[in-house]
Amino acid sequence: MSSRFFRRRWDETRGDEFDEWGHSVWYFEVGDDGWPIRQVEVYDAGPILRYGAGHEEDRYGGLGQASLYNLDEDWSRLEIAGVEFDRVWKSAAK
């Protein structure tokens, strides 16, 4: 299985009790089918959420539940290198 990596800025807030976290940048590693394998959410106010094998969800959210390839959006323009994703993934573990 080969992975692809994406970065997307969301200029919307969460719309929930954590709305004050502000806007966010989401990083995804997806498999051949486009389903997220690992995901990092970096919020403007500082919180960073990380999801993957063994930690698929928590009280703040969870790993994406849809294939990025099935959405009505062209994700190819948002593709990043795996090393960029890994840098963010590792820094989110601290």
PyMOL Python script that loads the backbone (N, CA, C, O; Angstrom):
from pymol import cmd

cmd.read_pdbstr("""\
ATOM      1  N   MET A   1       0.844  -1.181   0.000  1.00  0.00           N
ATOM      2  CA  MET A   1       0.000   0.000   0.000  1.00  0.00           C
ATOM      3  C   MET A   1       0.890   1.246   0.000  1.00  0.00           C
ATOM      4  O   MET A   1       1.812   1.360   0.808  1.00  0.00           O
ATOM      5  N   SER A   2       0.610   2.155  -0.892  1.00  0.00           N
ATOM      6  CA  SER A   2       1.353   3.407  -0.931  1.00  0.00           C
ATOM      7  C   SER A   2       0.487   4.509  -0.329  1.00  0.00           C
ATOM      8  O   SER A   2      -0.734   4.516  -0.486  1.00  0.00           O
ATOM      9  N   SER A   3       1.121   5.411   0.343  1.00  0.00           N
ATOM     10  CA  SER A   3       0.415   6.516   0.984  1.00  0.00           C
ATOM     11  C   SER A   3       0.605   7.799   0.203  1.00  0.00           C
ATOM     12  O   SER A   3       1.601   7.976  -0.498  1.00  0.00           O
ATOM     13  N   ARG A   4      -0.363   8.692   0.333  1.00  0.00           N
ATOM     14  CA  ARG A   4      -0.242  10.051  -0.171  1.00  0.00           C
ATOM     15  C   ARG A   4      -0.516  10.973   1.010  1.00  0.00           C
ATOM     16  O   ARG A   4      -1.162  10.581   1.982  1.00  0.00           O
ATOM     17  N   PHE A   5      -0.022  12.192   0.913  1.00  0.00           N
ATOM     18  CA  PHE A   5      -0.078  13.118   2.033  1.00  0.00           C
ATOM     19  C   PHE A   5      -0.664  14.450   1.568  1.00  0.00           C
ATOM     20  O   PHE A   5      -0.384  14.915   0.464  1.00  0.00           O
ATOM     21  N   PHE A   6      -1.487  15.057   2.437  1.00  0.00           N
ATOM     22  CA  PHE A   6      -2.169  16.290   2.084  1.00  0.00           C
ATOM     23  C   PHE A   6      -2.165  17.261   3.250  1.00  0.00           C
ATOM     24  O   PHE A   6      -2.102  16.870   4.415  1.00  0.00           O
ATOM     25  N   ARG A   7      -2.234  18.531   2.904  1.00  0.00           N
ATOM     26  CA  ARG A   7      -2.326  19.619   3.891  1.00  0.00           C
ATOM     27  C   ARG A   7      -3.451  20.531   3.426  1.00  0.00           C
ATOM     28  O   ARG A   7      -3.489  20.946   2.268  1.00  0.00           O
ATOM     29  N   ARG A   8      -4.377  20.843   4.348  1.00  0.00           N
ATOM     30  CA  ARG A   8      -5.478  21.736   3.985  1.00  0.00           C
ATOM     31  C   ARG A   8      -5.768  22.706   5.124  1.00  0.00           C
ATOM     32  O   ARG A   8      -5.910  22.307   6.280  1.00  0.00           O
ATOM     33  N   ARG A   9      -5.850  23.964   4.781  1.00  0.00           N
ATOM     34  CA  ARG A   9      -6.216  25.019   5.727  1.00  0.00           C
ATOM     35  C   ARG A   9      -7.737  25.150   5.739  1.00  0.00           C
ATOM     36  O   ARG A   9      -8.371  25.233   4.687  1.00  0.00           O
ATOM     37  N   TRP A  10      -8.313  25.168   6.940  1.00  0.00           N
ATOM     38  CA  TRP A  10      -9.738  25.420   7.096  1.00  0.00           C
ATOM     39  C   TRP A  10      -9.905  26.792   7.747  1.00  0.00           C
ATOM     40  O   TRP A  10      -9.478  27.007   8.881  1.00  0.00           O
ATOM     41  N   ASP A  11     -10.525  27.708   7.023  1.00  0.00           N
ATOM     42  CA  ASP A  11     -10.764  29.052   7.542  1.00  0.00           C
ATOM     43  C   ASP A  11     -12.162  29.152   8.142  1.00  0.00           C
ATOM     44  O   ASP A  11     -12.858  30.156   7.995  1.00  0.00           O
ATOM     45  N   GLU A  12     -12.541  28.088   8.813  1.00  0.00           N
ATOM     46  CA  GLU A  12     -13.791  28.025   9.561  1.00  0.00           C
ATOM     47  C   GLU A  12     -13.443  27.523  10.948  1.00  0.00           C
ATOM     48  O   GLU A  12     -12.466  26.794  11.121  1.00  0.00           O
ATOM     49  N   THR A  13     -14.235  27.910  11.936  1.00  0.00           N
ATOM     50  CA  THR A  13     -14.020  27.379  13.274  1.00  0.00           C
ATOM     51  C   THR A  13     -14.797  26.083  13.416  1.00  0.00           C
ATOM     52  O   THR A  13     -15.557  25.708  12.523  1.00  0.00           O
ATOM     53  N   ARG A  14     -14.614  25.410  14.517  1.00  0.00           N
ATOM     54  CA  ARG A  14     -15.212  24.095  14.740  1.00  0.00           C
ATOM     55  C   ARG A  14     -16.731  24.152  14.888  1.00  0.00           C
ATOM     56  O   ARG A  14     -17.425  23.216  14.490  1.00  0.00           O
ATOM     57  N   GLY A  15     -17.255  25.237  15.456  1.00  0.00           N
ATOM     58  CA  GLY A  15     -18.692  25.328  15.676  1.00  0.00           C
ATOM     59  C   GLY A  15     -19.175  24.484  16.846  1.00  0.00           C
ATOM     60  O   GLY A  15     -20.342  24.096  16.902  1.00  0.00           O
ATOM     61  N   ASP A  16     -18.270  24.202  17.783  1.00  0.00           N
ATOM     62  CA  ASP A  16     -18.641  23.421  18.961  1.00  0.00           C
ATOM     63  C   ASP A  16     -18.062  24.099  20.207  1.00  0.00           C
ATOM     64  O   ASP A  16     -17.689  25.271  20.161  1.00  0.00           O
ATOM     65  N   GLU A  17     -17.991  23.380  21.291  1.00  0.00           N
ATOM     66  CA  GLU A  17     -17.499  23.956  22.544  1.00  0.00           C
ATOM     67  C   GLU A  17     -16.025  24.371  22.481  1.00  0.00           C
ATOM     68  O   GLU A  17     -15.544  25.083  23.363  1.00  0.00           O
ATOM     69  N   PHE A  18     -15.312  23.931  21.447  1.00  0.00           N
ATOM     70  CA  PHE A  18     -13.904  24.278  21.281  1.00  0.00           C
ATOM     71  C   PHE A  18     -13.708  25.310  20.168  1.00  0.00           C
ATOM     72  O   PHE A  18     -12.621  25.424  19.601  1.00  0.00           O
ATOM     73  N   ASP A  19     -14.743  26.042  19.869  1.00  0.00           N
ATOM     74  CA  ASP A  19     -14.748  27.033  18.795  1.00  0.00           C
ATOM     75  C   ASP A  19     -13.649  28.085  18.966  1.00  0.00           C
ATOM     76  O   ASP A  19     -13.133  28.609  17.978  1.00  0.00           O
ATOM     77  N   GLU A  20     -13.294  28.392  20.207  1.00  0.00           N
ATOM     78  CA  GLU A  20     -12.281  29.416  20.462  1.00  0.00           C
ATOM     79  C   GLU A  20     -10.888  28.990  20.006  1.00  0.00           C
ATOM     80  O   GLU A  20      -9.967  29.806  20.021  1.00  0.00           O
ATOM     81  N   TRP A  21     -10.716  27.751  19.606  1.00  0.00           N
ATOM     82  CA  TRP A  21      -9.435  27.302  19.075  1.00  0.00           C
ATOM     83  C   TRP A  21      -9.138  27.969  17.739  1.00  0.00           C
ATOM     84  O   TRP A  21      -7.985  28.027  17.312  1.00  0.00           O
ATOM     85  N   GLY A  22     -10.177  28.472  17.079  1.00  0.00           N
ATOM     86  CA  GLY A  22      -9.991  29.201  15.832  1.00  0.00           C
ATOM     87  C   GLY A  22      -9.903  28.303  14.614  1.00  0.00           C
ATOM     88  O   GLY A  22     -10.374  27.166  14.615  1.00  0.00           O
ATOM     89  N   HIS A  23      -9.288  28.846  13.576  1.00  0.00           N
ATOM     90  CA  HIS A  23      -9.122  28.127  12.312  1.00  0.00           C
ATOM     91  C   HIS A  23      -8.044  27.064  12.476  1.00  0.00           C
ATOM     92  O   HIS A  23      -7.392  26.995  13.519  1.00  0.00           O
ATOM     93  N   SER A  24      -7.852  26.234  11.449  1.00  0.00           N
ATOM     94  CA  SER A  24      -6.925  25.126  11.606  1.00  0.00           C
ATOM     95  C   SER A  24      -6.299  24.712  10.277  1.00  0.00           C
ATOM     96  O   SER A  24      -6.783  25.046   9.196  1.00  0.00           O
ATOM     97  N   VAL A  25      -5.206  23.973  10.410  1.00  0.00           N
ATOM     98  CA  VAL A  25      -4.564  23.317   9.276  1.00  0.00           C
ATOM     99  C   VAL A  25      -4.605  21.821   9.581  1.00  0.00           C
ATOM    100  O   VAL A  25      -4.201  21.377  10.655  1.00  0.00           O
ATOM    101  N   TRP A  26      -5.102  21.057   8.611  1.00  0.00           N
ATOM    102  CA  TRP A  26      -5.217  19.608   8.773  1.00  0.00           C
ATOM    103  C   TRP A  26      -4.221  18.925   7.843  1.00  0.00           C
ATOM    104  O   TRP A  26      -4.054  19.318   6.689  1.00  0.00           O
ATOM    105  N   TYR A  27      -3.567  17.902   8.367  1.00  0.00           N
ATOM    106  CA  TYR A  27      -2.618  17.093   7.617  1.00  0.00           C
ATOM    107  C   TYR A  27      -3.151  15.659   7.579  1.00  0.00           C
ATOM    108  O   TYR A  27      -3.585  15.131   8.602  1.00  0.00           O
ATOM    109  N   PHE A  28      -3.119  15.041   6.420  1.00  0.00           N
ATOM    110  CA  PHE A  28      -3.618  13.685   6.264  1.00  0.00           C
ATOM    111  C   PHE A  28      -2.580  12.790   5.596  1.00  0.00           C
ATOM    112  O   PHE A  28      -1.885  13.205   4.668  1.00  0.00           O
ATOM    113  N   GLU A  29      -2.487  11.558   6.083  1.00  0.00           N
ATOM    114  CA  GLU A  29      -1.871  10.473   5.325  1.00  0.00           C
ATOM    115  C   GLU A  29      -3.021   9.570   4.926  1.00  0.00           C
ATOM    116  O   GLU A  29      -3.786   9.126   5.783  1.00  0.00           O
ATOM    117  N   VAL A  30      -3.154   9.291   3.640  1.00  0.00           N
ATOM    118  CA  VAL A  30      -4.240   8.429   3.170  1.00  0.00           C
ATOM    119  C   VAL A  30      -3.675   7.240   2.409  1.00  0.00           C
ATOM    120  O   VAL A  30      -2.594   7.309   1.824  1.00  0.00           O
ATOM    121  N   GLY A  31      -4.436   6.142   2.432  1.00  0.00           N
ATOM    122  CA  GLY A  31      -4.062   4.945   1.700  1.00  0.00           C
ATOM    123  C   GLY A  31      -4.513   5.023   0.254  1.00  0.00           C
ATOM    124  O   GLY A  31      -5.006   6.056  -0.199  1.00  0.00           O
ATOM    125  N   ASP A  32      -4.339   3.920  -0.468  1.00  0.00           N
ATOM    126  CA  ASP A  32      -4.709   3.858  -1.884  1.00  0.00           C
ATOM    127  C   ASP A  32      -6.174   4.206  -2.128  1.00  0.00           C
ATOM    128  O   ASP A  32      -6.530   4.717  -3.190  1.00  0.00           O
ATOM    129  N   ASP A  33      -7.020   3.926  -1.139  1.00  0.00           N
ATOM    130  CA  ASP A  33      -8.452   4.181  -1.268  1.00  0.00           C
ATOM    131  C   ASP A  33      -8.845   5.605  -0.866  1.00  0.00           C
ATOM    132  O   ASP A  33     -10.014   5.976  -0.977  1.00  0.00           O
ATOM    133  N   GLY A  34      -7.877   6.408  -0.398  1.00  0.00           N
ATOM    134  CA  GLY A  34      -8.156   7.784   0.003  1.00  0.00           C
ATOM    135  C   GLY A  34      -8.616   7.947   1.439  1.00  0.00           C
ATOM    136  O   GLY A  34      -8.837   9.068   1.895  1.00  0.00           O
ATOM    137  N   TRP A  35      -8.765   6.832   2.165  1.00  0.00           N
ATOM    138  CA  TRP A  35      -9.202   6.912   3.561  1.00  0.00           C
ATOM    139  C   TRP A  35      -8.033   7.300   4.453  1.00  0.00           C
ATOM    140  O   TRP A  35      -6.931   6.780   4.275  1.00  0.00           O
ATOM    141  N   PRO A  36      -8.247   8.203   5.411  1.00  0.00           N
ATOM    142  CA  PRO A  36      -7.177   8.625   6.312  1.00  0.00           C
ATOM    143  C   PRO A  36      -6.618   7.463   7.138  1.00  0.00           C
ATOM    144  O   PRO A  36      -7.356   6.641   7.682  1.00  0.00           O
ATOM    145  N   ILE A  37      -5.303   7.432   7.208  1.00  0.00           N
ATOM    146  CA  ILE A  37      -4.568   6.480   8.035  1.00  0.00           C
ATOM    147  C   ILE A  37      -4.064   7.195   9.285  1.00  0.00           C
ATOM    148  O   ILE A  37      -4.151   6.682  10.400  1.00  0.00           O
ATOM    149  N   ARG A  38      -3.534   8.395   9.062  1.00  0.00           N
ATOM    150  CA  ARG A  38      -3.085   9.264  10.158  1.00  0.00           C
ATOM    151  C   ARG A  38      -3.548  10.680   9.836  1.00  0.00           C
ATOM    152  O   ARG A  38      -3.716  11.049   8.674  1.00  0.00           O
ATOM    153  N   GLN A  39      -3.750  11.458  10.888  1.00  0.00           N
ATOM    154  CA  GLN A  39      -4.280  12.815  10.715  1.00  0.00           C
ATOM    155  C   GLN A  39      -3.788  13.697  11.863  1.00  0.00           C
ATOM    156  O   GLN A  39      -3.745  13.268  13.016  1.00  0.00           O
ATOM    157  N   VAL A  40      -3.422  14.924  11.532  1.00  0.00           N
ATOM    158  CA  VAL A  40      -3.031  15.915  12.535  1.00  0.00           C
ATOM    159  C   VAL A  40      -3.819  17.185  12.260  1.00  0.00           C
ATOM    160  O   VAL A  40      -3.919  17.627  11.116  1.00  0.00           O
ATOM    161  N   GLU A  41      -4.381  17.774  13.318  1.00  0.00           N
ATOM    162  CA  GLU A  41      -5.107  19.041  13.227  1.00  0.00           C
ATOM    163  C   GLU A  41      -4.368  20.062  14.080  1.00  0.00           C
ATOM    164  O   GLU A  41      -4.180  19.854  15.278  1.00  0.00           O
ATOM    165  N   VAL A  42      -3.950  21.162  13.467  1.00  0.00           N
ATOM    166  CA  VAL A  42      -3.200  22.203  14.173  1.00  0.00           C
ATOM    167  C   VAL A  42      -4.065  23.456  14.195  1.00  0.00           C
ATOM    168  O   VAL A  42      -4.336  24.047  13.150  1.00  0.00           O
ATOM    169  N   TYR A  43      -4.497  23.859  15.384  1.00  0.00           N
ATOM    170  CA  TYR A  43      -5.400  25.007  15.537  1.00  0.00           C
ATOM    171  C   TYR A  43      -4.621  26.293  15.823  1.00  0.00           C
ATOM    172  O   TYR A  43      -3.578  26.275  16.476  1.00  0.00           O
ATOM    173  N   ASP A  44      -5.147  27.394  15.324  1.00  0.00           N
ATOM    174  CA  ASP A  44      -4.479  28.692  15.461  1.00  0.00           C
ATOM    175  C   ASP A  44      -4.213  29.070  16.914  1.00  0.00           C
ATOM    176  O   ASP A  44      -3.205  29.714  17.203  1.00  0.00           O
ATOM    177  N   ALA A  45      -5.088  28.687  17.827  1.00  0.00           N
ATOM    178  CA  ALA A  45      -4.927  29.048  19.237  1.00  0.00           C
ATOM    179  C   ALA A  45      -3.959  28.120  19.973  1.00  0.00           C
ATOM    180  O   ALA A  45      -3.700  28.316  21.161  1.00  0.00           O
ATOM    181  N   GLY A  46      -3.423  27.114  19.281  1.00  0.00           N
ATOM    182  CA  GLY A  46      -2.402  26.273  19.892  1.00  0.00           C
ATOM    183  C   GLY A  46      -2.684  24.791  20.003  1.00  0.00           C
ATOM    184  O   GLY A  46      -1.751  24.001  19.858  1.00  0.00           O
ATOM    185  N   PRO A  47      -3.929  24.357  20.256  1.00  0.00           N
ATOM    186  CA  PRO A  47      -4.152  22.915  20.372  1.00  0.00           C
ATOM    187  C   PRO A  47      -3.768  22.156  19.096  1.00  0.00           C
ATOM    188  O   PRO A  47      -3.956  22.638  17.979  1.00  0.00           O
ATOM    189  N   ILE A  48      -3.229  20.962  19.305  1.00  0.00           N
ATOM    190  CA  ILE A  48      -2.869  20.073  18.211  1.00  0.00           C
ATOM    191  C   ILE A  48      -3.461  18.701  18.532  1.00  0.00           C
ATOM    192  O   ILE A  48      -3.227  18.147  19.606  1.00  0.00           O
ATOM    193  N   LEU A  49      -4.224  18.168  17.590  1.00  0.00           N
ATOM    194  CA  LEU A  49      -4.835  16.855  17.752  1.00  0.00           C
ATOM    195  C   LEU A  49      -4.179  15.890  16.779  1.00  0.00           C
ATOM    196  O   LEU A  49      -3.826  16.265  15.661  1.00  0.00           O
ATOM    197  N   ARG A  50      -4.016  14.641  17.211  1.00  0.00           N
ATOM    198  CA  ARG A  50      -3.322  13.639  16.396  1.00  0.00           C
ATOM    199  C   ARG A  50      -4.087  12.326  16.489  1.00  0.00           C
ATOM    200  O   ARG A  50      -4.398  11.850  17.581  1.00  0.00           O
ATOM    201  N   TYR A  51      -4.387  11.746  15.323  1.00  0.00           N
ATOM    202  CA  TYR A  51      -5.147  10.498  15.270  1.00  0.00           C
ATOM    203  C   TYR A  51      -4.466   9.509  14.340  1.00  0.00           C
ATOM    204  O   TYR A  51      -3.883   9.891  13.325  1.00  0.00           O
ATOM    205  N   GLY A  52      -4.547   8.242  14.696  1.00  0.00           N
ATOM    206  CA  GLY A  52      -3.984   7.172  13.884  1.00  0.00           C
ATOM    207  C   GLY A  52      -4.245   5.843  14.567  1.00  0.00           C
ATOM    208  O   GLY A  52      -5.053   5.763  15.492  1.00  0.00           O
ATOM    209  N   ALA A  53      -3.569   4.810  14.117  1.00  0.00           N
ATOM    210  CA  ALA A  53      -3.749   3.474  14.683  1.00  0.00           C
ATOM    211  C   ALA A  53      -3.550   3.501  16.194  1.00  0.00           C
ATOM    212  O   ALA A  53      -2.550   4.023  16.688  1.00  0.00           O
ATOM    213  N   GLY A  54      -4.496   2.942  16.913  1.00  0.00           N
ATOM    214  CA  GLY A  54      -4.425   2.909  18.372  1.00  0.00           C
ATOM    215  C   GLY A  54      -5.006   4.135  19.044  1.00  0.00           C
ATOM    216  O   GLY A  54      -5.228   4.130  20.255  1.00  0.00           O
ATOM    217  N   HIS A  55      -5.255   5.184  18.279  1.00  0.00           N
ATOM    218  CA  HIS A  55      -5.884   6.402  18.820  1.00  0.00           C
ATOM    219  C   HIS A  55      -6.719   7.031  17.698  1.00  0.00           C
ATOM    220  O   HIS A  55      -6.362   8.059  17.122  1.00  0.00           O
ATOM    221  N   GLU A  56      -7.834   6.375  17.419  1.00  0.00           N
ATOM    222  CA  GLU A  56      -8.676   6.808  16.308  1.00  0.00           C
ATOM    223  C   GLU A  56      -9.617   7.949  16.674  1.00  0.00           C
ATOM    224  O   GLU A  56     -10.078   8.678  15.796  1.00  0.00           O
ATOM    225  N   GLU A  57      -9.910   8.110  17.983  1.00  0.00           N
ATOM    226  CA  GLU A  57     -10.806   9.193  18.395  1.00  0.00           C
ATOM    227  C   GLU A  57     -10.610   9.521  19.863  1.00  0.00           C
ATOM    228  O   GLU A  57     -10.039   8.741  20.624  1.00  0.00           O
ATOM    229  N   ASP A  58     -11.099  10.696  20.241  1.00  0.00           N
ATOM    230  CA  ASP A  58     -11.107  11.122  21.633  1.00  0.00           C
ATOM    231  C   ASP A  58     -12.254  12.116  21.796  1.00  0.00           C
ATOM    232  O   ASP A  58     -13.093  12.237  20.903  1.00  0.00           O
ATOM    233  N   ARG A  59     -12.304  12.817  22.903  1.00  0.00           N
ATOM    234  CA  ARG A  59     -13.428  13.720  23.163  1.00  0.00           C
ATOM    235  C   ARG A  59     -13.450  14.945  22.240  1.00  0.00           C
ATOM    236  O   ARG A  59     -14.451  15.660  22.190  1.00  0.00           O
ATOM    237  N   TYR A  60     -12.358  15.192  21.513  1.00  0.00           N
ATOM    238  CA  TYR A  60     -12.256  16.356  20.638  1.00  0.00           C
ATOM    239  C   TYR A  60     -12.607  16.055  19.182  1.00  0.00           C
ATOM    240  O   TYR A  60     -12.945  16.961  18.420  1.00  0.00           O
ATOM    241  N   GLY A  61     -12.526  14.787  18.800  1.00  0.00           N
ATOM    242  CA  GLY A  61     -12.798  14.423  17.410  1.00  0.00           C
ATOM    243  C   GLY A  61     -12.218  13.069  17.090  1.00  0.00           C
ATOM    244  O   GLY A  61     -12.086  12.214  17.966  1.00  0.00           O
ATOM    245  N   GLY A  62     -11.869  12.872  15.824  1.00  0.00           N
ATOM    246  CA  GLY A  62     -11.324  11.582  15.446  1.00  0.00           C
ATOM    247  C   GLY A  62     -10.831  11.562  14.015  1.00  0.00           C
ATOM    248  O   GLY A  62     -10.951  12.532  13.267  1.00  0.00           O
ATOM    249  N   LEU A  63     -10.276  10.424  13.670  1.00  0.00           N
ATOM    250  CA  LEU A  63      -9.761  10.180  12.333  1.00  0.00           C
ATOM    251  C   LEU A  63     -10.900  10.316  11.321  1.00  0.00           C
ATOM    252  O   LEU A  63     -12.015   9.856  11.570  1.00  0.00           O
ATOM    253  N   GLY A  64     -10.620  10.943  10.191  1.00  0.00           N
ATOM    254  CA  GLY A  64     -11.623  11.171   9.161  1.00  0.00           C
ATOM    255  C   GLY A  64     -12.375   9.912   8.775  1.00  0.00           C
ATOM    256  O   GLY A  64     -11.793   8.830   8.697  1.00  0.00           O
ATOM    257  N   GLN A  65     -13.671  10.056   8.534  1.00  0.00           N
ATOM    258  CA  GLN A  65     -14.550   8.929   8.230  1.00  0.00           C
ATOM    259  C   GLN A  65     -15.036   8.931   6.793  1.00  0.00           C
ATOM    260  O   GLN A  65     -16.148   8.481   6.514  1.00  0.00           O
ATOM    261  N   ALA A  66     -14.219   9.428   5.884  1.00  0.00           N
ATOM    262  CA  ALA A  66     -14.577   9.444   4.465  1.00  0.00           C
ATOM    263  C   ALA A  66     -13.297   9.413   3.630  1.00  0.00           C
ATOM    264  O   ALA A  66     -12.244   9.882   4.061  1.00  0.00           O
ATOM    265  N   SER A  67     -13.413   8.862   2.450  1.00  0.00           N
ATOM    266  CA  SER A  67     -12.293   8.870   1.520  1.00  0.00           C
ATOM    267  C   SER A  67     -12.146  10.264   0.930  1.00  0.00           C
ATOM    268  O   SER A  67     -13.123  10.835   0.444  1.00  0.00           O
ATOM    269  N   LEU A  68     -10.951  10.813   0.964  1.00  0.00           N
ATOM    270  CA  LEU A  68     -10.724  12.128   0.364  1.00  0.00           C
ATOM    271  C   LEU A  68     -10.955  12.084  -1.139  1.00  0.00           C
ATOM    272  O   LEU A  68     -11.236  13.113  -1.754  1.00  0.00           O
ATOM    273  N   TYR A  69     -10.840  10.912  -1.730  1.00  0.00           N
ATOM    274  CA  TYR A  69     -11.020  10.776  -3.171  1.00  0.00           C
ATOM    275  C   TYR A  69     -12.489  10.819  -3.588  1.00  0.00           C
ATOM    276  O   TYR A  69     -12.789  11.030  -4.763  1.00  0.00           O
ATOM    277  N   ASN A  70     -13.399  10.624  -2.649  1.00  0.00           N
ATOM    278  CA  ASN A  70     -14.828  10.624  -2.970  1.00  0.00           C
ATOM    279  C   ASN A  70     -15.495  11.968  -2.715  1.00  0.00           C
ATOM    280  O   ASN A  70     -16.691  12.119  -2.966  1.00  0.00           O
ATOM    281  N   LEU A  71     -14.754  12.931  -2.229  1.00  0.00           N
ATOM    282  CA  LEU A  71     -15.312  14.244  -1.933  1.00  0.00           C
ATOM    283  C   LEU A  71     -15.344  15.090  -3.203  1.00  0.00           C
ATOM    284  O   LEU A  71     -14.581  14.849  -4.139  1.00  0.00           O
ATOM    285  N   ASP A  72     -16.213  16.061  -3.227  1.00  0.00           N
ATOM    286  CA  ASP A  72     -16.335  16.945  -4.393  1.00  0.00           C
ATOM    287  C   ASP A  72     -15.293  18.056  -4.357  1.00  0.00           C
ATOM    288  O   ASP A  72     -15.621  19.239  -4.447  1.00  0.00           O
ATOM    289  N   GLU A  73     -14.050  17.657  -4.225  1.00  0.00           N
ATOM    290  CA  GLU A  73     -12.950  18.610  -4.170  1.00  0.00           C
ATOM    291  C   GLU A  73     -11.710  17.954  -4.771  1.00  0.00           C
ATOM    292  O   GLU A  73     -11.486  16.756  -4.596  1.00  0.00           O
ATOM    293  N   ASP A  74     -10.924  18.730  -5.465  1.00  0.00           N
ATOM    294  CA  ASP A  74      -9.690  18.228  -6.047  1.00  0.00           C
ATOM    295  C   ASP A  74      -8.567  18.361  -5.022  1.00  0.00           C
ATOM    296  O   ASP A  74      -8.030  19.450  -4.824  1.00  0.00           O
ATOM    297  N   TRP A  75      -8.221  17.273  -4.386  1.00  0.00           N
ATOM    298  CA  TRP A  75      -7.192  17.281  -3.351  1.00  0.00           C
ATOM    299  C   TRP A  75      -5.778  17.263  -3.932  1.00  0.00           C
ATOM    300  O   TRP A  75      -4.814  17.479  -3.197  1.00  0.00           O
ATOM    301  N   SER A  76      -5.636  17.013  -5.225  1.00  0.00           N
ATOM    302  CA  SER A  76      -4.292  16.906  -5.805  1.00  0.00           C
ATOM    303  C   SER A  76      -3.489  18.187  -5.622  1.00  0.00           C
ATOM    304  O   SER A  76      -2.267  18.127  -5.486  1.00  0.00           O
ATOM    305  N   ARG A  77      -4.139  19.331  -5.615  1.00  0.00           N
ATOM    306  CA  ARG A  77      -3.425  20.602  -5.429  1.00  0.00           C
ATOM    307  C   ARG A  77      -2.971  20.813  -3.978  1.00  0.00           C
ATOM    308  O   ARG A  77      -2.214  21.739  -3.688  1.00  0.00           O
ATOM    309  N   LEU A  78      -3.437  19.949  -3.075  1.00  0.00           N
ATOM    310  CA  LEU A  78      -3.109  20.057  -1.658  1.00  0.00           C
ATOM    311  C   LEU A  78      -2.082  19.015  -1.212  1.00  0.00           C
ATOM    312  O   LEU A  78      -1.783  18.893  -0.024  1.00  0.00           O
ATOM    313  N   GLU A  79      -1.551  18.271  -2.175  1.00  0.00           N
ATOM    314  CA  GLU A  79      -0.620  17.198  -1.845  1.00  0.00           C
ATOM    315  C   GLU A  79       0.718  17.769  -1.362  1.00  0.00           C
ATOM    316  O   GLU A  79       1.213  18.766  -1.888  1.00  0.00           O
ATOM    317  N   ILE A  80       1.285  17.113  -0.353  1.00  0.00           N
ATOM    318  CA  ILE A  80       2.575  17.498   0.211  1.00  0.00           C
ATOM    319  C   ILE A  80       3.484  16.268   0.234  1.00  0.00           C
ATOM    320  O   ILE A  80       3.035  15.148  -0.013  1.00  0.00           O
ATOM    321  N   ALA A  81       4.739  16.485   0.527  1.00  0.00           N
ATOM    322  CA  ALA A  81       5.701  15.387   0.646  1.00  0.00           C
ATOM    323  C   ALA A  81       5.509  14.661   1.971  1.00  0.00           C
ATOM    324  O   ALA A  81       5.117  15.258   2.974  1.00  0.00           O
ATOM    325  N   GLY A  82       5.792  13.371   1.955  1.00  0.00           N
ATOM    326  CA  GLY A  82       5.690  12.573   3.171  1.00  0.00           C
ATOM    327  C   GLY A  82       6.572  13.082   4.294  1.00  0.00           C
ATOM    328  O   GLY A  82       6.205  12.964   5.464  1.00  0.00           O
ATOM    329  N   VAL A  83       7.726  13.647   3.967  1.00  0.00           N
ATOM    330  CA  VAL A  83       8.629  14.164   5.011  1.00  0.00           C
ATOM    331  C   VAL A  83       7.986  15.342   5.743  1.00  0.00           C
ATOM    332  O   VAL A  83       8.199  15.510   6.944  1.00  0.00           O
ATOM    333  N   GLU A  84       7.206  16.157   5.037  1.00  0.00           N
ATOM    334  CA  GLU A  84       6.518  17.263   5.706  1.00  0.00           C
ATOM    335  C   GLU A  84       5.474  16.723   6.672  1.00  0.00           C
ATOM    336  O   GLU A  84       5.371  17.189   7.807  1.00  0.00           O
ATOM    337  N   PHE A  85       4.701  15.740   6.222  1.00  0.00           N
ATOM    338  CA  PHE A  85       3.712  15.143   7.118  1.00  0.00           C
ATOM    339  C   PHE A  85       4.399  14.534   8.342  1.00  0.00           C
ATOM    340  O   PHE A  85       3.965  14.763   9.471  1.00  0.00           O
ATOM    341  N   ASP A  86       5.463  13.763   8.127  1.00  0.00           N
ATOM    342  CA  ASP A  86       6.154  13.107   9.235  1.00  0.00           C
ATOM    343  C   ASP A  86       6.714  14.110  10.236  1.00  0.00           C
ATOM    344  O   ASP A  86       6.713  13.853  11.440  1.00  0.00           O
ATOM    345  N   ARG A  87       7.191  15.247   9.746  1.00  0.00           N
ATOM    346  CA  ARG A  87       7.696  16.294  10.650  1.00  0.00           C
ATOM    347  C   ARG A  87       6.581  16.777  11.570  1.00  0.00           C
ATOM    348  O   ARG A  87       6.784  16.907  12.777  1.00  0.00           O
ATOM    349  N   VAL A  88       5.400  17.046  11.004  1.00  0.00           N
ATOM    350  CA  VAL A  88       4.259  17.518  11.795  1.00  0.00           C
ATOM    351  C   VAL A  88       3.780  16.417  12.733  1.00  0.00           C
ATOM    352  O   VAL A  88       3.478  16.685  13.896  1.00  0.00           O
ATOM    353  N   TRP A  89       3.708  15.184  12.242  1.00  0.00           N
ATOM    354  CA  TRP A  89       3.262  14.044  13.052  1.00  0.00           C
ATOM    355  C   TRP A  89       4.169  13.882  14.286  1.00  0.00           C
ATOM    356  O   TRP A  89       3.677  13.724  15.403  1.00  0.00           O
ATOM    357  N   LYS A  90       5.462  13.921  14.079  1.00  0.00           N
ATOM    358  CA  LYS A  90       6.412  13.753  15.186  1.00  0.00           C
ATOM    359  C   LYS A  90       6.335  14.913  16.164  1.00  0.00           C
ATOM    360  O   LYS A  90       6.390  14.697  17.375  1.00  0.00           O
ATOM    361  N   SER A  91       6.210  16.139  15.668  1.00  0.00           N
ATOM    362  CA  SER A  91       6.143  17.291  16.571  1.00  0.00           C
ATOM    363  C   SER A  91       4.841  17.296  17.363  1.00  0.00           C
ATOM    364  O   SER A  91       4.802  17.826  18.473  1.00  0.00           O
ATOM    365  N   ALA A  92       3.776  16.716  16.818  1.00  0.00           N
ATOM    366  CA  ALA A  92       2.493  16.645  17.521  1.00  0.00           C
ATOM    367  C   ALA A  92       2.523  15.616  18.660  1.00  0.00           C
ATOM    368  O   ALA A  92       1.671  15.649  19.548  1.00  0.00           O
ATOM    369  N   ALA A  93       3.488  14.720  18.634  1.00  0.00           N
ATOM    370  CA  ALA A  93       3.593  13.688  19.664  1.00  0.00           C
ATOM    371  C   ALA A  93       4.225  14.219  20.948  1.00  0.00           C
ATOM    372  O   ALA A  93       4.177  13.552  21.982  1.00  0.00           O
ATOM    373  N   LYS A  94       4.802  15.383  20.893  1.00  0.00           N
ATOM    374  CA  LYS A  94       5.504  15.944  22.055  1.00  0.00           C
ATOM    375  C   LYS A  94       4.544  16.555  23.035  1.00  0.00           C
ATOM    376  O   LYS A  94       4.965  17.073  24.070  1.00  0.00           O
TER     377      LYS A  94
END
""", "prot")
cmd.dss("prot")
cmd.show_as("cartoon", "prot")
cmd.util.cbc("prot")
cmd.orient("prot")
